[in-house]
Amino acid sequence: MNKIILIVDDEQGYRDLLSMELSGQGYAVLTAAGGPGALEILKKEAVELIITDMKMPKMDGLDLLIAARQLRPGIPIILMTGYAVEE
């Protein structure tokens, strides 16, 4: 069984690009356009990794991280951003 990765980004192009690359590596990939949709997927699917954008409307990546960890403690989450970050 393939590991399931959830990609969360409000930009369709980034979701498609990451999905295509990871699918090509043999992963099962689910996508969501934002945090609320991602949480719905987490309630239904056996997601093993979340890759999420930091800057999204309604629910940013940090808020998603907190909510996702409440649903699935210990799930690995990769936060990405196209913005310069000093920390």
Buried (B, 14 or more C-beta within 10 A) or exposed (E): EEEBBBBBBBEEEBBEEBBEEBEEEEBBBBBBBBBEBBBEBBEEEEBBBBBBBBEBEEBBBEEBBEBBEEEBEEBEBEBBEEEEEEE
